[in-house]
Amino acid sequence: HQIDFASGALVFPGGKVDRGDADPGLRARCRGAEGLDDATLALRIAAIREAYEECGVLLAYASGAANLLPGTRLKALHGWREKLEKKTAFLRDMLPAEGLELACDRLVPFAHWITPPTVPKRFDTHFFLVTAPEDQLAVHDGRESVDSVWITPQQVLADADAKKATVIFPTRMNVQKLGRARTVAEALAAARRERIVTVQPEVGQTPAGRVLRIPIEAGYGVDEVLVEGMPRA
């Protein structure tokens, strides 16, 4: 609750790309890096690192292994999580020391959103889908994230409509899009199939109230959404 953006809201694990995520030495420690330029690879590395820092899920392989790290091995790495959060150590230290490779090959691009120019604090955000390791326990860090919940897209939307949860506009739209799939496999297949169209909402005024307009080509099924209580541009 101490952060200045989306405080108290129900959000996905996330964060920003750090300088260390673009370390050239990490490419050799990333499975699936082939064909990715440096900036794109840094985004995936950041997504994996932030998921580990914020909810304790590490998308990585032991070198040469076919499956993601089991929960038993993850427990042995616990000390690294705090070091990464506090920046007393970096992935360039952790990965070779523990014989790990980041599972960049598992991340499937899902969406790309940029906040409107009228908003004082802006974000350029890439969303990825990935199958969570079955035996890793997701636990919030207690600082950036103060609670954790596994929840269906339908329940997120129901809780938001009932005012039981705060869900910001980009989160709601992506949860809604994700909820069209009945299974994880179906969601991943759809994400691989569909083209990513960048969404930068535009604020408009209609007789019904303020709206946010987004490209219909982005695949959300709408191009204009009425937003209650949104501050004026």
SULTA-V475172 format. One line per field, one symbol per residue. psi: psi as a letter, one per 20 degrees, with the letter a starting at -180 (. if undefined). A space follows every 50 residues. Layout:
psi: ???
//
This chain:
psi: jirjpkpjqorqqabqprhhijphihgijopjipiprgggghghgggggh hgghjjponqqqpiqhqrprhghhhijhhhghhggikirrhhggghhjlq pqlhiipophroppqqhipgpqqopppqqqppphjpoppqiifhpiqqpp qqhhhggghghjkiqporghgghhggghihqhrghhgggghhhqppppon qpprprhiaqqppqphiikiiqipppopjpqq.
//
